[in-house]
């Protein structure tokens, strides 16, 4: 190795050559540039044994050189180029083009594992889905796990989702928790194979394939529901009249209940149920609480009541989330507004003795007269501040 190659003045030259060599790879040639050579850099470069050199290298200009010529100029005494780069540039150059090619081959092989999964052979419709889906290498394990779920379905008799998860994934009962990556991917694939693609809820998709979702953790809070005492659930609700009752999704689905028609009121917050229980007890009109966004149990109960002929009336917080929940319930459950319109909102604002919290108008995601009133007035009114009016309506 020429001693000139180790001149400290060549630090920028070695760094530029290293970047160029990594860019083009080990098997190709390329050009590197060092701008504005100093006197020391020019002298050090001039001391190298450049092949075919015809003139001196001068300071002040730019060096534009072929990698092959520079590497030939510094290669002597049997010391290989990787060692020269390690010694004078800090590390041996990586072959980045080869690394990228290897990664492409690896990624392609990983995606082929997904697209060649036995579930695709059983359900040919999945082939098109996977061919048109960009599958990141990092997500391949989740895709394979999702396909492991699909190939096990449908199940008879019905199995709870956490049980299926534990059976498939070495005792991990949470791999198929709602909105976990594997759950989302598996549900999406099952939806494409369902009887009504895109038209079923998450719970309905799983149930169609024999998987029960959250039958006990999904609950609905109630008070004085209109029910005949001719089933276990009906008898329990009758015995609890005047006190709140919590029903699970499993109870609603497993025990047919004879609901009576009439008015049923729906609120957003448990505070309303507790206040009605204390103030009105057995005289309170039927009341259901969504506790924010409706759970599967809430949606199931409201669907059953509506099918029985009940008229559903809904009230919620006067804020963006409350209004979005209300509009979803209008669409999905056919509820009617219960003191929940622009006029009721303005009255609630005017009567409030508390300092009302401001609304972030940038969070508005809904339209309509009430939404316009919220945006115009700019403050939220929780149900807790209109309890007196709600309880007056609930007095049977």
Secondary structure as GFF3:
##gff-version 3
##sequence-region A 1 396
A	DSSP	three_ten_helix	3	6	.	.	.	ID=ss1
A	DSSP	three_ten_helix	8	10	.	.	.	ID=ss2
A	DSSP	alpha_helix	11	24	.	.	.	ID=ss3
A	DSSP	beta_strand	31	34	.	.	.	ID=ss4
A	DSSP	alpha_helix	39	46	.	.	.	ID=ss5
A	DSSP	beta_strand	63	66	.	.	.	ID=ss6
A	DSSP	alpha_helix	67	74	.	.	.	ID=ss7
A	DSSP	alpha_helix	81	88	.	.	.	ID=ss8
A	DSSP	alpha_helix	96	115	.	.	.	ID=ss9
A	DSSP	alpha_helix	118	122	.	.	.	ID=ss10
A	DSSP	alpha_helix	125	131	.	.	.	ID=ss11
A	DSSP	three_ten_helix	137	139	.	.	.	ID=ss12
A	DSSP	alpha_helix	140	152	.	.	.	ID=ss13
A	DSSP	beta_strand	159	160	.	.	.	ID=ss14
A	DSSP	alpha_helix	161	168	.	.	.	ID=ss15
A	DSSP	alpha_helix	181	193	.	.	.	ID=ss16
A	DSSP	alpha_helix	202	208	.	.	.	ID=ss17
A	DSSP	beta_strand	211	212	.	.	.	ID=ss18
A	DSSP	beta_strand	219	223	.	.	.	ID=ss19
A	DSSP	alpha_helix	232	239	.	.	.	ID=ss20
A	DSSP	beta_strand	244	248	.	.	.	ID=ss21
A	DSSP	alpha_helix	249	254	.	.	.	ID=ss22
A	DSSP	beta_strand	262	267	.	.	.	ID=ss23
A	DSSP	alpha_helix	270	279	.	.	.	ID=ss24
A	DSSP	three_ten_helix	281	283	.	.	.	ID=ss25
A	DSSP	beta_strand	287	289	.	.	.	ID=ss26
A	DSSP	alpha_helix	296	307	.	.	.	ID=ss27
A	DSSP	beta_strand	310	314	.	.	.	ID=ss28
A	DSSP	alpha_helix	320	333	.	.	.	ID=ss29
A	DSSP	beta_strand	336	337	.	.	.	ID=ss30
A	DSSP	alpha_helix	342	351	.	.	.	ID=ss31
A	DSSP	three_ten_helix	361	363	.	.	.	ID=ss32
A	DSSP	alpha_helix	369	377	.	.	.	ID=ss33
A	DSSP	three_ten_helix	383	386	.	.	.	ID=ss34
A	DSSP	alpha_helix	387	394	.	.	.	ID=ss35
###
